Amino acid sequence: MNTRRDFLNVTVKGSAMAVATALLPRAASAFGASEMIGGNSMEQAVSNGSRGHYKPPFRFAIGGVPLGNEFAVVTDKDAYATIEAAWNAGVRYYDMAPWYGLGLAERRYGNFLHNKTRSEYVVSSKVGKLLKASKNAKNKEYFPFSPSPNDVVYDYTASGVRRSIEDSLQRLGIDSLDIAFVHDISSDNKYLPTPWQEQFEIARKGAFPELTRMREEGLIKGWGIGVNTPEPIMRLLEVADPDVCLLASQYSLIDHKNALDQVFPAARAKKVSFVIGSSLNAGFISGSPRYNYGKESYKIPPAFLEKRKRLREVASNHGVDLRTAALQFSAAPDVAAALVVGASSEQQILADYTSMQTKIPAEFWAELKTRNLIEQNAPVPA
């Protein structure tokens, strides 16, 4: 009998290594003279670290949250137009998860990507949440705007990881993932069946070593965790050997001190890099009436509202678009391998893409530090 492991061994081992090309033209105004938004070649990326820690070769990615109908209904027509606009602009890194719309985002992206040459783009997805169709599914509790019939079963075991990746490949219609992130194994995930520390221990014994084996077998190029809080990342660095983690909701203009002082130094020591997500705090910096994610995201701390107001004042004084500044700020640290942005329309992804090439005066960043609106040790675009 063929097992799911056999299936993955057959279908994934032969996938070609992508050779990265520049995603955006050189943008010396936003980054140092040696930096490009597109990033280095795949060969350079995999040579980093003592064992060749993988990191994505493209420095700009589109994420799947909005196209999973997280915040509002996005029609299939608009979703496909958004993905096609991203592709036509040059975006070649796509980050998604089974969780996003309970399969909806993966199906939408896969419907487009499976017709493209697999070696030309990078895909990361998540493991730890298996989907199961059910007439009694609680799907509307999680994603009221998604038409998915699926329920979620948390499974951070070794077999659960294999099953999750196979399921994702089927929804995507492709033969391999580049990166697998263990998803939402953190204190902010209120849907976990037991405390996050217990689920982390299951992953430590199951998911983490299994993903390491899959990396050694060539089934994936790298793995890490994708979380909104720092504690799981710090613990992961002590007990496993990941490549790259998705750092969501932790490095933005609004909130970045702990990442700078605690998480980044620990990651550097282990040669681990980050895909930075939620650089706009789920749209808060650009004006959305929410801060990050969850059912109570509308409860915005007054201190954050005040800080956004002060950031807007400085941006206005220098003729700077605050959203553009926020994106470039989150991409600036040396440990930031890629920036992933969510978009629900052609206009949004093209605006974000363009922002990464926009000139921001050095005086703007200097004033932010003078006013203590960003940390003194925060890297800023050159």
C-alpha positions as CSV (number, residue, x, y, z in Angstrom):
1,M,0.0,0.0,0.0
2,N,1.3,3.5,-0.9
3,T,1.5,5.8,2.1
4,R,1.3,9.5,2.0
5,R,5.0,9.6,2.7
6,D,5.6,7.5,-0.4
7,F,3.4,9.9,-2.3
8,L,5.4,12.9,-1.3
9,N,8.7,11.1,-1.9
10,V,7.7,10.4,-5.5
11,T,6.0,13.7,-6.4
12,V,8.3,16.2,-4.7
13,K,11.9,14.9,-4.9
14,G,12.2,15.7,-8.5
15,S,11.1,19.3,-8.4
16,A,13.7,21.7,-9.8
17,M,15.5,24.3,-7.7
18,A,14.2,27.8,-8.6
19,V,16.8,30.3,-9.8
20,A,15.8,33.7,-8.6
21,T,15.7,36.8,-10.7
22,A,15.3,40.4,-9.5
23,L,11.8,40.9,-8.4
24,L,12.0,44.7,-8.6
25,P,14.5,47.0,-10.2
26,R,17.4,48.1,-8.0
27,A,16.1,50.6,-5.4
28,A,19.1,52.3,-3.9
29,S,16.8,55.0,-2.5
30,A,15.0,52.4,-0.2
31,F,17.9,50.0,0.4
32,G,21.6,49.9,0.5
33,A,23.5,50.0,-2.8
34,S,24.0,46.2,-2.7
35,E,20.3,45.4,-2.0
36,M,17.5,44.6,-4.5
37,I,13.9,44.0,-3.6
38,G,14.1,40.9,-5.8
39,G,16.9,39.4,-3.7
40,N,19.8,37.1,-4.4
41,S,19.9,33.9,-6.4
42,M,18.7,30.6,-4.9
43,E,22.3,29.3,-4.9
44,Q,23.4,32.2,-2.7
45,A,20.4,31.8,-0.4
46,V,21.0,28.2,0.4
47,S,24.6,28.8,1.1
48,N,24.0,30.8,4.2
49,G,24.8,29.3,7.6
50,S,26.8,26.4,8.7
51,R,24.6,23.8,7.0
52,G,23.1,26.1,4.4
53,H,20.0,27.5,6.1
54,Y,17.5,28.1,3.4
55,K,15.8,31.5,3.0
56,P,13.5,32.6,0.2
57,P,15.3,34.2,-2.8
58,F,12.7,36.8,-3.4
59,R,12.4,39.7,-0.9
60,F,8.7,40.6,-1.6
61,A,5.7,38.3,-1.3
62,I,2.0,38.4,-1.5
63,G,0.1,36.7,1.3
64,G,-3.1,34.8,1.3
65,V,-5.1,36.2,4.3
66,P,-7.3,38.7,2.3
67,L,-8.0,36.2,-0.5
68,G,-9.2,33.7,2.1
69,N,-11.9,36.3,2.8
70,E,-10.6,37.0,6.3
71,F,-11.9,40.6,6.5
72,A,-14.5,40.8,3.7
73,V,-16.0,39.0,0.8
74,V,-13.6,38.9,-2.2
75,T,-15.1,37.4,-5.3
76,D,-13.3,34.8,-7.3
77,K,-13.1,37.3,-10.2
78,D,-11.4,39.9,-8.0
79,A,-9.1,37.3,-6.4
80,Y,-7.8,36.0,-9.7
81,A,-7.3,39.6,-11.0
82,T,-5.3,40.4,-7.9
83,I,-3.1,37.3,-8.2
84,E,-2.6,37.9,-12.0
85,A,-1.7,41.6,-11.3
86,A,0.9,40.4,-8.8
87,W,2.4,38.0,-11.2
88,N,2.5,40.4,-14.1
89,A,4.2,43.0,-11.9
90,G,6.9,40.4,-11.1
91,V,5.9,39.0,-7.8
92,R,7.3,35.4,-7.5
93,Y,6.8,34.5,-3.8
94,Y,3.4,33.4,-2.5
95,D,2.6,32.7,1.1
96,M,-0.6,31.0,2.1
97,A,-2.1,28.5,4.6
98,P,-4.9,26.0,4.9
99,W,-6.3,28.3,7.6
100,Y,-6.8,31.2,5.3
101,G,-10.5,30.9,4.4
102,L,-10.3,27.2,5.4
103,G,-8.8,26.2,2.1
104,L,-10.1,29.1,0.0
105,A,-6.8,30.9,-0.4
106,E,-4.9,27.8,-1.4
107,R,-7.5,26.9,-4.0
108,R,-7.5,30.4,-5.5
109,Y,-3.7,30.7,-5.6
110,G,-3.4,27.2,-6.9
111,N,-5.9,27.7,-9.7
112,F,-3.5,30.4,-11.0
113,L,-0.1,29.0,-10.1
114,H,-0.5,25.4,-11.3
115,N,-0.4,26.7,-14.8
116,K,3.0,28.4,-14.3
117,T,6.4,26.8,-14.5
118,R,7.0,25.6,-10.9
119,S,10.7,26.6,-10.9
120,E,9.8,30.2,-11.5
121,Y,8.2,31.0,-8.1
122,V,8.4,30.2,-4.4
123,V,5.5,29.0,-2.3
124,S,5.3,28.7,1.5
125,S,2.3,27.3,3.3
126,K,1.5,26.1,6.8
127,V,1.1,22.9,8.7
128,G,-0.6,22.0,12.0
129,K,-4.2,22.6,10.9
130,L,-5.9,19.8,8.9
131,L,-9.2,20.5,7.1
132,K,-12.2,18.2,7.1
133,A,-15.4,18.8,5.2
134,S,-18.5,18.5,7.4
135,K,-22.2,19.3,7.2
136,N,-21.8,20.5,10.8
137,A,-18.7,22.5,10.4
138,K,-18.0,25.5,12.5
139,N,-16.5,27.3,9.6
140,K,-18.6,30.4,9.9
141,E,-17.3,30.9,13.5
142,Y,-13.8,31.2,12.0
143,F,-14.4,32.8,8.6
144,P,-17.9,34.2,8.2
145,F,-17.1,35.4,4.7
146,S,-15.7,32.2,3.3
147,P,-17.9,29.6,1.5
148,S,-15.6,26.8,2.7
149,P,-17.4,23.7,4.2
150,N,-14.4,22.7,6.2
151,D,-13.7,22.3,9.9
152,V,-10.3,22.5,11.5
153,V,-8.5,19.6,13.2
154,Y,-5.3,20.6,15.0
155,D,-2.5,18.1,14.4
156,Y,1.2,19.0,15.1
157,T,2.3,15.3,15.0
158,A,4.8,13.9,12.4
159,S,2.0,12.2,10.5
160,G,-0.1,15.3,10.7
161,V,2.7,17.3,9.0
162,R,2.9,14.8,6.1
163,R,-0.9,14.8,5.7
164,S,-1.1,18.6,5.8
165,I,1.5,19.1,3.1
166,E,-0.1,16.5,0.8
167,D,-3.5,18.2,1.3
168,S,-2.0,21.6,0.5
169,L,-0.4,20.3,-2.7
170,Q,-3.7,18.8,-3.8
171,R,-5.5,22.1,-3.2
172,L,-2.8,24.1,-4.9
173,G,-2.4,21.7,-7.8
174,I,1.4,21.7,-7.6
175,D,4.1,19.1,-6.7
176,S,6.1,20.8,-4.0
177,L,6.3,23.5,-1.3
178,D,9.5,25.5,-0.8
179,I,8.8,26.4,2.9
180,A,6.6,24.9,5.5
181,F,5.7,27.0,8.6
182,V,4.2,25.3,11.7
183,H,1.2,27.6,12.2
184,D,-0.2,29.5,15.1
185,I,1.4,27.4,17.8
186,S,1.2,30.4,20.2
187,S,-0.7,31.9,23.1
188,D,-2.8,34.2,21.0
189,N,-4.5,31.2,19.2
190,K,-7.6,30.7,21.3
191,Y,-8.8,27.7,19.2
192,L,-6.0,25.4,20.3
193,P,-7.5,22.3,22.0
194,T,-5.0,22.5,24.9
195,P,-2.6,25.3,26.1
196,W,-0.1,26.3,23.5
197,Q,2.8,24.9,25.5
198,E,1.3,21.4,25.3
199,Q,0.8,21.7,21.6
200,F,4.3,23.0,21.2
201,E,5.6,19.9,23.0
202,I,3.7,17.7,20.5
203,A,5.3,19.7,17.7
204,R,8.7,19.4,19.3
205,K,8.5,15.6,19.3
206,G,6.5,15.3,16.0
207,A,6.4,18.2,13.6
208,F,9.8,19.7,14.1
209,P,11.9,16.5,13.6
210,E,9.6,15.4,10.7
211,L,10.1,18.7,8.9
212,T,13.8,18.4,9.4
213,R,13.7,14.9,7.8
214,M,11.6,16.2,5.0
215,R,14.2,18.9,4.4
216,E,17.0,16.4,4.4
217,E,15.0,14.2,1.9
218,G,14.5,17.2,-0.4
219,L,10.7,17.3,0.0
220,I,10.9,20.9,1.2
221,K,13.8,23.4,1.1
222,G,13.2,24.9,4.6
223,W,10.9,25.1,7.5
224,G,10.1,27.2,10.6
225,I,7.1,28.4,12.5
226,G,4.6,31.1,11.7
227,V,3.3,32.9,14.8
228,N,2.2,36.3,16.1
229,T,4.0,36.2,19.5
230,P,7.8,35.9,20.3
231,E,7.8,33.1,22.9
232,P,7.3,30.1,20.5
233,I,10.1,31.4,18.3
234,M,12.5,31.8,21.2
235,R,11.7,28.3,22.4
236,L,12.0,26.8,18.9
237,L,15.5,28.2,18.5
238,E,16.5,26.3,21.7
239,V,15.1,22.9,20.7
240,A,15.3,22.6,16.9
241,D,17.2,23.7,13.8
242,P,14.8,25.7,11.6
243,D,15.7,27.8,8.6
244,V,13.3,30.7,8.4
245,C,10.3,31.7,10.5
246,L,7.2,33.8,9.7
247,L,7.3,36.7,12.2
248,A,3.8,38.2,12.1
249,S,2.5,41.2,14.0
250,Q,5.8,41.7,15.8
251,Y,7.9,44.1,13.6
252,S,6.1,47.2,12.5
253,L,6.4,51.0,13.0
254,I,4.0,50.6,15.9
255,D,5.6,47.7,17.7
256,H,9.2,46.5,17.2
257,K,11.3,46.8,20.4
258,N,11.0,43.2,21.6
259,A,11.9,41.9,18.2
260,L,14.9,44.1,18.0
261,D,16.2,43.4,21.5
262,Q,15.3,39.7,22.0
263,V,14.1,37.8,18.9
264,F,16.5,39.1,16.3
265,P,19.7,38.5,18.3
266,A,18.6,35.0,19.1
267,A,17.9,34.3,15.5
268,R,21.2,35.7,14.3
269,A,23.0,33.4,16.6
270,K,21.3,30.4,15.0
271,K,21.5,31.9,11.4
272,V,17.8,31.9,11.2
273,S,16.0,34.5,9.1
274,F,12.5,35.9,9.0
275,V,9.6,36.4,6.6
276,I,8.1,39.6,8.0
277,G,4.3,39.7,8.0
278,S,1.7,42.2,9.2
279,S,4.0,45.2,8.7
280,L,0.8,47.3,8.6
281,N,-0.7,45.5,11.7
282,A,-3.5,44.1,9.5
283,G,-4.0,47.5,7.9
284,F,-4.0,49.6,11.1
285,I,-1.1,51.8,10.0
286,S,-2.8,52.6,6.7
287,G,-6.1,53.4,8.4
288,S,-8.1,50.3,9.0
289,P,-10.3,50.2,12.1
290,R,-8.6,47.1,13.5
291,Y,-5.2,46.2,15.0
292,N,-3.8,42.8,14.0
293,Y,-6.2,39.9,14.0
294,G,-8.9,38.1,16.0
295,K,-12.5,38.8,17.0
296,E,-11.4,41.7,19.2
297,S,-9.1,43.4,16.8
298,Y,-11.4,46.4,16.8
299,K,-10.4,47.1,20.4
300,I,-7.3,49.2,19.6
301,P,-5.2,50.3,22.5
302,P,-5.3,54.1,22.9
303,A,-1.5,54.3,22.9
304,F,-1.4,52.8,19.4
305,L,-4.0,55.2,18.2
306,E,-1.9,58.1,19.6
307,K,1.3,56.7,18.1
308,R,-0.3,56.4,14.6
309,K,-1.4,60.0,14.9
310,R,2.1,61.1,15.7
311,L,3.6,59.0,12.9
312,R,1.1,60.6,10.4
313,E,2.2,64.0,11.5
314,V,5.8,63.3,10.8
315,A,5.0,61.7,7.5
316,S,3.0,64.7,6.5
317,N,5.8,67.0,7.4
318,H,8.1,65.2,5.0
319,G,5.6,64.4,2.2
320,V,5.9,60.7,3.0
321,D,3.2,58.0,2.6
322,L,3.0,56.3,6.0
323,R,2.0,53.0,4.5
324,T,5.1,53.1,2.2
325,A,7.3,53.9,5.2
326,A,5.9,51.1,7.2
327,L,6.6,48.5,4.5
328,Q,10.1,49.7,3.9
329,F,10.8,49.8,7.7
330,S,9.8,46.2,8.2
331,A,12.0,45.0,5.3
332,A,15.1,46.8,6.6
333,P,16.6,44.5,9.2
334,D,19.4,42.2,8.2
335,V,17.4,39.1,9.4
336,A,14.4,40.0,7.2
337,A,14.7,37.6,4.3
338,A,11.3,38.7,2.8
339,L,8.4,41.0,3.4
340,V,4.9,39.5,2.8
341,V,2.0,41.8,2.3
342,G,-1.7,41.0,2.0
343,A,-3.8,42.4,-0.8
344,S,-7.5,42.0,-1.8
345,S,-7.4,44.0,-5.0
346,E,-5.1,44.7,-8.0
347,Q,-4.7,48.3,-6.7
348,Q,-3.5,47.2,-3.3
349,I,-0.8,44.8,-4.5
350,L,0.5,47.2,-7.1
351,A,0.6,50.0,-4.6
352,D,2.5,47.9,-2.1
353,Y,4.9,46.7,-4.9
354,T,5.5,50.3,-6.0
355,S,6.1,51.4,-2.4
356,M,9.2,49.3,-2.2
357,Q,10.9,51.5,-4.8
358,T,9.7,54.9,-3.5
359,K,12.3,57.4,-2.2
360,I,11.9,58.3,1.5
361,P,14.2,61.1,2.7
362,A,16.7,60.3,5.4
363,E,15.4,63.2,7.4
364,F,12.1,61.4,7.9
365,W,13.7,58.5,9.7
366,A,15.9,60.8,11.7
367,E,12.9,62.7,13.0
368,L,11.2,59.4,14.0
369,K,14.2,58.6,16.1
370,T,14.4,62.1,17.5
371,R,10.8,61.9,18.6
372,N,11.3,58.4,19.9
373,L,8.7,57.0,17.6
374,I,11.0,54.2,16.5
375,E,13.8,52.6,18.6
376,Q,17.3,54.2,18.3
377,N,18.7,50.8,17.2
378,A,16.1,50.2,14.6
379,P,17.6,49.7,11.1
380,V,16.1,52.1,8.5
381,P,16.4,52.0,4.7
382,A,19.6,53.6,3.4
